[in-house]
């Protein structure tokens, strides 16, 4: 456990941020799975929207977003 006051605060802030990001990330993953399993126009749009939202809020990185969108597009084009 941290002894420094600022380190203790960082631990609390990180826990709060993780608790807020976890449901958003879960929804994003679910929409990606739906788009890959059943690739229709609306599921792909929904998944891309969720990916963009997660990217904008810093939940995922730029490369992860690009990779996920590419995989979804590949499944749609099959």
N, C-alpha and C positions, 0 to 999 in steps of 0.2 A: 504494500500500500504506500502511496505517496505521502511524504512528510511536508512538502512545500505547499503553501496555500494555493498558488496558481495551478499547480499540478493536480490538486484535488478538484479544483474548479473545472479543469479540462476534462477530467474523468466524468464528472457529472454532465457537462455539456455534450461530450461524446455519447454518453448513454442516451440522453434525450434525443439527439440527432438520429441515432441508430433506431430508436423506437419510432420516430416519425418516418424514417425512410423505408423501414422494413415492409409495411403494408403497400407502399407505392411500388416497391420493387417486385413484390409478389404479384400485384395486379398486372404489372408490365410483363412478367414472365408468363403468366397465364394467357394473356392476349397473344403473346408470341407463339405459344404452343398451339392455341386455337388456329392461328394463321398458318402454321406449318402443317397441321393435321388436315385442316379443311380450308385450303387456300381459295377464298373468294375475294372479290373486290372490297367488300365491306370489312371483312376480318383483317385484311392486309392494311386498310386505311386506319382501322382502330389500333392495330399493333404499332404502326408507324407513329401514330399520334401519341401513344403511351411511351414509346421509345424517346420521342422528341421531348416530351414532358420530363422524363427522368434525366435526360441529358441536360436540359436547361436548369434543372434544380441541383445538378451535380451528383446525382445518385450513381450514374454510370459515366464512363469516359467516352470521349469522342470515337475512339477506335472500336469500342464495344458496341456503340450505337450503329456505326457503319457496318460492322460485321453482322449484327442481327438483322439489319435492313436488307443486306445482301442475301442472307440465307432465306429470308422471307420471299424476296423477289425471285430467287432461284426456284423455290417450291411452287410459286405461282406460275412460273414459265414452263414447268414440266407438263 
